Amino acid sequence: MDLKYRNIFLLLFMLAFIATIVVYFSSDKDMQLTWYFGGAAILFYLIYRFSKK
């Protein structure tokens, strides 16, 4: 994968990670919505981590 696309997935991971924390505290600890953002963060991290240069 091109380095530009890997950096996009890294940025998406960071945004989803921050969104997970924000959603958890701002939605009165709604765990279903928190798991959606957490799952997206995990997915973006795995794509970033296991994509070849």
C-alpha positions as a Markdown table, in Angstrom:
| # | Residue | x | y | z |
|---|---|---|---|---|
| 1 | Met | 0.0 | 0.0 | 0.0 |
| 2 | Asp | 1.2 | 3.5 | -0.8 |
| 3 | Leu | 2.5 | 5.5 | 2.1 |
| 4 | Lys | -0.1 | 8.2 | 1.5 |
| 5 | Tyr | -2.9 | 5.7 | 2.0 |
| 6 | Arg | -1.3 | 4.3 | 5.1 |
| 7 | Asn | -1.1 | 7.7 | 6.6 |
| 8 | Ile | -4.8 | 8.2 | 5.9 |
| 9 | Phe | -5.7 | 5.1 | 7.8 |
| 10 | Leu | -3.4 | 6.2 | 10.6 |
| 11 | Leu | -5.3 | 9.5 | 10.7 |
| 12 | Leu | -8.7 | 7.7 | 10.7 |
| 13 | Phe | -7.5 | 5.5 | 13.6 |
| 14 | Met | -6.5 | 8.5 | 15.7 |
| 15 | Leu | -9.8 | 10.3 | 15.0 |
| 16 | Ala | -11.8 | 7.2 | 15.8 |
| 17 | Phe | -9.8 | 6.7 | 19.0 |
| 18 | Ile | -10.5 | 10.2 | 20.1 |
| 19 | Ala | -14.1 | 10.0 | 19.0 |
| 20 | Thr | -14.5 | 6.8 | 21.2 |
| 21 | Ile | -13.5 | 8.7 | 24.3 |
| 22 | Val | -15.6 | 11.7 | 23.5 |
| 23 | Val | -18.7 | 9.6 | 22.7 |
| 24 | Tyr | -18.3 | 7.6 | 25.9 |
| 25 | Phe | -18.3 | 10.6 | 28.1 |
| 26 | Ser | -20.7 | 12.9 | 26.1 |
| 27 | Ser | -23.4 | 10.3 | 25.5 |
| 28 | Asp | -23.9 | 9.4 | 29.2 |
| 29 | Lys | -21.8 | 6.3 | 28.8 |
| 30 | Asp | -23.8 | 4.7 | 26.0 |
| 31 | Met | -21.9 | 1.5 | 25.4 |
| 32 | Gln | -23.4 | 0.5 | 22.1 |
| 33 | Leu | -22.4 | 3.8 | 20.4 |
| 34 | Thr | -19.0 | 3.6 | 22.1 |
| 35 | Trp | -18.4 | 0.1 | 20.8 |
| 36 | Tyr | -19.2 | 1.3 | 17.2 |
| 37 | Phe | -16.5 | 3.9 | 17.4 |
| 38 | Gly | -14.1 | 1.6 | 19.2 |
| 39 | Gly | -14.6 | -1.1 | 16.6 |
| 40 | Ala | -13.9 | 1.4 | 13.8 |
| 41 | Ala | -10.7 | 2.4 | 15.6 |
| 42 | Ile | -9.6 | -1.2 | 15.8 |
| 43 | Leu | -10.4 | -1.8 | 12.2 |
| 44 | Phe | -8.5 | 1.3 | 11.0 |
| 45 | Tyr | -5.5 | 0.3 | 13.2 |
| 46 | Leu | -5.4 | -3.3 | 11.8 |
| 47 | Ile | -5.6 | -2.0 | 8.2 |
| 48 | Tyr | -2.7 | 0.4 | 9.0 |
| 49 | Arg | -0.7 | -2.1 | 10.9 |
| 50 | Phe | -0.9 | -5.0 | 8.4 |
| 51 | Ser | -0.6 | -3.1 | 5.2 |
| 52 | Lys | 2.7 | -3.4 | 3.4 |
| 53 | Lys | 4.8 | -0.5 | 2.3 |
